[in-house]
Amino acid sequence: MALEQVFECPSTLAKLRSVPLGELLEDFCKSLQERGFSRGTTRLHLGNLSHFNEHLRCPRSQMRRTVAAGEIEEFFHGYASRCRNRGPVERHLRRVRYSVNRFVDYLRGEGRFVATAARPVYEPLLAGYLQWMRSHQHAAPGTIELRAHSLIRFLKSLGPDATPRGLGRLDGEKVEQFVLAYAAENGRSARRSMQSALRTFFRFAVHEGYLRQPLDRAVPTLRTYKLATVPRGISEQQAQEVLRGIERDTEVGRRDYAILQLLSTYGVRGGQVRALRLQELDWANDQILFKATKHGKDIRVPMTLEVGEALLNYLRNGRPACSCPEVFLTSRAPYQCFPHSNTLSAIVQRRLRAAGIDLPSAGAHAFRHGFATRMLRQGHALKAIADVLGHRHLSTTFLYTKVDFNALKQVALEWPQEVSR
């Protein structure tokens, strides 16, 4: 039996096998083992799920084959007030919720989860729009995900009017008010994403006949200035402090050290490191190929001694045995490439905080800005920097001229002297 391979205490085994979830927990335990979860992680998940099992138990309980969404909501509604935990309650709740969510994923895959929650009123509109983006606009998956994230915010603001019939009551004034309120709370990138999502959504609504008059022109254009910001990157000294602070005697430490070594040495984007594949490490010629992102160019760089040693240490002593072609994988089972684009930035942020370094932008791009700034101060031409960074257009690299203090000194006017009469 699967549970005997994880637990030895007879009372614990009896507790986990008790009604109503005993059979489901046995099957869930077997699934975790087959997917490569460690014994400790499996024990943690099942121990957390035992609280949920106790919540469902009643005098007439029988073995269950399904779990409903409403039962989970009811469990968490009152669990915080009755749980007994020696440590912080919030941390314990996060762990229990994480285990329950993983259990739900398993049940959903087995067809044993009853999703009783009501569908959002805007779901048909959203689904139709996303399908229109795929079939008519031929949008990339990343673009579709970004548009959906923005559009959900707008559709939620419409409330019960987020239906095909409700769109007929929408006018340009309401659209403008929403965009202006959204712009006041979000940055430039979020504003631009929202504007694009709304304009394409209103074109979709006209195409489907939900709107009689086009509203895409009602989305206000908020003035933004190209090259208006100043790049704020990590200095070389700070980068070395972060690298020195990473422990390299653990699997996670070896992985994180190799990631930050790549970011610091080559100034590549976090997405390029996340997508780096084993076949793109050319050990015979000591080169690394980084595939292009954001319509840029592929770049092939020499593999330095520090980078090569960091990668070898991770691949030999830290990378889990997995068929995934990507170099960097998650540290916990099920082992896979980083599932989200912000996963790598979260690693960078954690390492920066551990080193006591506070930056306005504490993601992976801080190393890219720092790398370009160092190249510029060392006298490299903008064309050379653009080639290394993978910029297809030189105008993209012009942002770094703002931190070229040597060149700025040459064009600075002398301070006017006061003339006394």
C-alpha positions in Angstrom: 0.0 0.0 0.0 1.2 3.5 -0.8 0.6 5.0 2.7 2.8 2.3 4.4 5.8 3.5 2.3 5.4 7.0 3.7 4.1 6.5 7.3 5.0 3.9 10.0 2.8 5.0 12.9 -0.3 2.8 13.1 -2.5 5.6 14.5 -1.4 8.0 11.7 -2.2 5.4 9.1 -5.6 4.7 10.7 -6.3 8.5 10.7 -5.5 8.9 7.0 -7.5 5.8 6.0 -10.6 6.9 8.0 -13.8 8.1 6.3 -14.6 10.0 4.3 -11.4 10.6 2.3 -9.4 7.5 3.1 -9.5 5.9 -0.3 -8.9 9.2 -2.1 -5.8 9.9 0.1 -4.4 6.5 -0.6 -4.7 7.1 -4.3 -3.3 10.6 -4.0 -0.3 9.3 -2.1 0.4 6.8 -4.9 0.1 9.6 -7.5 2.6 11.7 -5.6 5.1 8.8 -5.4 4.7 8.1 -9.1 5.4 11.7 -10.0 8.7 11.7 -8.0 7.7 13.6 -4.9 10.0 13.0 -2.0 8.9 11.1 1.1 9.1 14.3 3.3 6.9 16.3 0.8 4.4 13.5 0.6 4.1 13.3 4.3 3.6 17.1 4.5 0.8 17.1 2.0 -1.0 14.2 3.5 -0.6 15.6 7.0 -2.2 18.8 5.9 -5.0 17.0 4.1 -5.8 15.1 7.3 -7.3 18.4 8.7 -9.7 18.5 5.7 -10.6 14.9 6.3 -11.5 15.6 9.9 -13.6 18.5 8.8 -15.7 16.4 6.5 -16.1 13.5 9.0 -19.5 13.1 10.6 -21.3 10.2 12.4 -22.9 9.0 9.1 -19.8 9.5 6.9 -19.0 7.0 4.2 -16.0 6.6 1.9 -16.1 9.4 -0.7 -15.2 9.2 -4.4 -15.6 12.9 -5.1 -15.1 16.3 -3.4 -17.0 19.4 -4.2 -15.7 23.0 -4.4 -18.2 24.2 -1.9 -16.8 21.8 0.8 -13.4 23.3 0.4 -14.7 26.8 0.7 -16.6 25.8 3.9 -13.5 24.2 5.3 -11.3 27.3 5.0 -14.0 29.6 6.1 -13.7 28.5 9.7 -10.4 26.6 9.9 -8.3 29.5 10.9 -10.2 30.0 14.1 -10.1 26.3 15.2 -6.7 25.1 14.0 -4.0 24.3 16.6 -0.5 25.1 15.4 2.6 26.0 17.3 4.0 28.4 14.7 2.4 31.4 12.9 -1.2 30.7 11.8 -0.9 32.5 8.5 2.1 30.3 7.5 0.3 27.2 8.5 -2.8 28.2 6.5 -0.7 28.8 3.4 0.8 25.3 3.6 -2.6 23.7 4.1 -4.1 25.6 1.2 -1.2 24.6 -1.0 -1.7 20.9 -0.2 -5.5 21.2 -0.7 -5.0 22.9 -4.1 -2.6 20.1 -5.2 -5.1 17.5 -4.0 -7.8 19.3 -6.0 -5.6 19.3 -9.1 -5.3 15.5 -8.7 -9.0 15.1 -8.2 -9.8 17.2 -11.3 -7.5 15.1 -13.4 -9.3 12.0 -12.2 -12.7 13.4 -12.8 -13.5 13.3 -9.1 -13.8 17.0 -8.4 -17.2 18.7 -8.5 -16.8 22.3 -9.5 -20.0 23.8 -8.1 -18.8 27.4 -8.2 -20.8 29.7 -10.5 -19.2 30.8 -13.7 -18.3 34.5 -14.0 -20.9 36.4 -15.9 -18.2 37.7 -18.3 -16.9 34.2 -19.2 -18.7 33.8 -22.5 -17.5 37.2 -23.7 -14.0 36.5 -22.7 -13.9 33.0 -24.3 -15.3 34.4 -27.5 -12.8 37.2 -27.6 -9.8 34.9 -27.0 -11.0 32.6 -29.8 -11.4 35.5 -32.1 -7.8 36.6 -31.3 -6.5 33.2 -32.2 -8.5 32.7 -35.4 -8.7 36.2 -36.8 -5.7 38.0 -35.3 -3.4 35.0 -35.2 -2.1 36.3 -31.9 0.7 34.4 -30.1 -0.1 32.5 -26.9 1.8 35.1 -24.8 -0.1 37.9 -26.4 -3.4 36.2 -25.7 -2.5 35.6 -22.1 -1.6 39.2 -21.7 -4.8 40.5 -23.3 -6.9 38.2 -21.2 -5.3 39.4 -18.0 -6.1 43.0 -18.9 -9.6 42.4 -20.3 -10.8 40.5 -17.2 -10.1 43.7 -15.2 -12.3 45.7 -17.5 -15.1 43.1 -17.7 -15.3 42.9 -13.9 -15.8 46.6 -13.7 -18.9 46.3 -15.9 -20.5 44.0 -13.4 -23.8 42.4 -14.7 -23.4 44.4 -18.0 -20.4 42.1 -19.0 -22.7 40.2 -21.4 -23.3 40.5 -25.2 -26.6 42.3 -24.5 -25.1 44.5 -21.8 -22.4 45.8 -24.1 -25.1 47.7 -26.0 -25.4 50.0 -22.9 -21.7 50.9 -23.0 -20.7 54.3 -24.3 -17.5 56.2 -24.9 -17.7 58.2 -21.6 -17.7 55.0 -19.5 -14.7 53.6 -21.4 -12.7 56.8 -21.0 -13.5 57.0 -17.2 -12.3 53.4 -16.7 -9.0 53.9 -18.7 -8.2 57.1 -16.8 -8.9 55.5 -13.4 -6.8 52.5 -14.4 -3.9 54.7 -15.7 -3.8 56.5 -12.4 -3.0 53.3 -10.5 -0.7 51.5 -12.9 2.5 52.0 -14.8 3.2 52.7 -18.4 3.5 49.0 -19.5 0.2 48.1 -17.8 -1.5 51.1 -19.4 -0.4 50.2 -22.8 -1.5 46.6 -22.4 -4.9 47.7 -21.3 -5.3 50.1 -24.2 -4.4 47.4 -26.7 -6.7 44.8 -25.1 -9.7 47.2 -25.1 -9.2 48.3 -28.7 -9.1 44.8 -30.0 -12.0 43.8 -27.7 -14.2 46.5 -29.1 -13.3 45.5 -32.7 -14.3 42.0 -31.8 -17.6 43.2 -30.3 -18.4 45.1 -33.6 -17.4 42.0 -35.6 -19.8 39.9 -33.6 -22.6 42.5 -33.7 -22.5 43.2 -29.9 -21.8 46.9 -30.6 -23.5 49.0 -33.2 -20.9 51.8 -33.0 -17.2 51.1 -32.7 -15.7 52.2 -29.4 -12.0 51.5 -30.1 -11.5 55.2 -30.7 -13.0 56.0 -27.4 -10.0 54.5 -25.6 -7.9 57.6 -24.8 -4.3 57.8 -25.9 -2.2 58.7 -22.9 0.9 60.5 -23.9 4.1 58.7 -23.1 7.6 59.8 -24.1 10.1 57.5 -25.6 13.3 57.1 -23.6 11.7 59.1 -20.8 13.1 56.8 -18.1 16.6 56.3 -16.9 17.9 52.7 -16.7 18.7 51.7 -13.1 20.8 48.6 -13.1 22.9 46.7 -10.5 26.5 47.7 -10.2 29.3 45.3 -10.8 30.2 45.4 -7.1 26.6 44.7 -6.1 26.4 41.8 -8.6 29.5 40.2 -7.0 28.1 40.6 -3.5 24.9 38.8 -4.6 27.0 35.9 -6.2 29.2 35.6 -3.1 26.2 35.3 -0.9 24.7 32.3 -2.6 25.4 29.0 -0.9 26.7 26.5 -3.4 26.5 23.4 -1.3 22.7 22.9 -2.0 20.9 22.0 -5.2 18.9 25.2 -5.2 22.0 27.3 -4.5 23.9 25.8 -7.4 20.9 26.5 -9.7 20.5 30.1 -8.5 24.2 30.8 -8.7 24.3 29.6 -12.4 21.3 31.7 -13.3 22.7 34.9 -11.8 26.1 34.2 -13.2 24.5 34.1 -16.7 22.5 37.3 -16.1 25.5 39.1 -14.8 28.0 37.9 -17.4 26.0 38.3 -20.6 23.2 40.8 -19.8 20.6 38.5 -21.4 16.9 38.7 -20.6 15.4 36.5 -17.9 13.2 34.9 -20.5 16.3 33.8 -22.5 17.8 32.1 -19.4 14.5 30.5 -18.6 14.2 29.1 -22.2 17.9 28.0 -22.5 18.2 24.4 -23.6 20.8 21.8 -23.1 21.5 21.6 -26.8 22.3 25.3 -26.9 25.4 24.8 -24.6 28.2 24.2 -27.1 30.8 22.6 -24.8 33.1 21.7 -27.7 33.5 25.3 -28.8 32.9 26.9 -25.4 29.9 28.9 -26.7 26.3 29.5 -25.6 23.4 30.3 -27.9 20.6 32.5 -26.5 17.5 32.4 -28.6 15.9 35.8 -29.5 13.0 37.1 -27.6 10.8 40.2 -28.2 11.6 40.2 -32.0 15.3 40.6 -31.2 18.3 38.6 -32.6 19.9 35.3 -31.6 23.2 35.9 -29.8 26.1 33.5 -29.5 28.5 34.3 -26.8 31.8 32.7 -25.6 31.4 30.6 -22.4 33.6 32.1 -19.8 35.4 30.0 -17.2 33.2 31.2 -14.3 30.0 30.5 -16.3 31.2 27.1 -17.4 32.1 26.0 -13.9 28.7 27.2 -12.5 26.8 25.4 -15.2 28.7 22.1 -14.8 28.3 22.3 -11.0 24.6 22.6 -11.4 24.2 20.0 -14.2 26.2 17.4 -12.3 25.2 18.1 -8.7 22.0 20.1 -8.7 19.8 19.4 -11.8 17.1 16.7 -11.2 17.0 13.8 -13.5 14.4 14.9 -16.0 13.6 14.6 -19.7 12.9 18.3 -20.1 15.2 20.0 -22.6 15.5 23.2 -20.6 18.7 23.7 -18.5 17.0 25.1 -15.4 14.2 23.2 -13.7 12.1 23.6 -10.6 13.7 22.3 -7.4 10.6 20.3 -6.3 8.7 17.5 -8.0 7.1 17.3 -10.4 10.3 18.6 -12.0 9.7 20.9 -15.0 11.0 24.1 -16.6 9.9 27.3 -14.9 6.2 27.5 -15.5 5.8 31.3 -15.4 7.8 34.2 -16.7 8.0 35.8 -13.3 9.5 32.7 -11.6 13.0 33.6 -12.5 12.6 37.2 -11.4 11.3 35.9 -8.1 14.6 34.0 -7.7 16.6 37.2 -8.4 14.5 39.2 -6.0 15.0 36.7 -3.2 18.8 36.7 -3.8 18.9 40.5 -3.9 17.0 40.7 -0.6 19.4 38.2 1.0 22.3 40.3 0.0 20.7 43.4 1.4 20.6 45.2 -1.9 17.6 47.5 -2.5 16.9 48.5 -6.1 13.9 50.3 -7.7 13.5 47.3 -10.1 14.7 44.1 -8.4 14.0 41.7 -11.2 16.2 39.9 -13.7 16.3 43.1 -15.9 18.4 44.9 -13.3 21.4 42.7 -14.3 20.7 43.5 -18.0 20.7 47.3 -17.3 23.8 47.0 -15.2 25.6 45.0 -17.9 24.8 47.6 -20.6 25.8 50.5 -18.4 29.2 48.9 -17.7 29.8 48.3 -21.4 29.0 51.9 -22.2 31.3 53.3 -19.4 34.1 51.0 -20.7 34.0 52.9 -24.0 32.1 50.3 -26.2 30.1 51.7 -29.1 26.3 51.6 -29.1 26.4 49.3 -32.1 28.5 46.8 -30.2 26.2 47.0 -27.1 23.1 46.5 -29.3 24.7 43.4 -30.9 25.5 41.9 -27.5 22.1 42.7 -26.1 20.4 41.3 -29.1 18.6 44.5 -30.1 17.4 44.5 -33.7 17.2 48.3 -33.9 19.9 50.6 -32.6 17.2 53.0 -31.4 16.4 50.5 -28.6 19.9 51.0 -27.2 19.7 54.8 -27.1 18.2 54.6 -23.6 21.7 53.9 -22.2 23.1 57.2 -23.5 21.5 58.8 -20.4 24.1 57.0 -18.2 27.1 57.7 -20.5 28.5 60.3 -18.1 31.8 60.7 -20.1 29.9 61.7 -23.2 27.5 63.9 -21.3 30.4 65.8 -19.8 31.6 66.8 -23.2 28.3 68.4 -24.2 27.6 70.0 -20.8 27.7 73.8 -20.8 30.0 75.5 -18.3 28.3 77.0 -15.3 27.8 80.7 -15.9 29.8 83.0 -13.8 28.3 85.9 -11.9 29.5 89.3 -13.2 29.6 92.0 -10.6 29.1 95.6 -11.6 
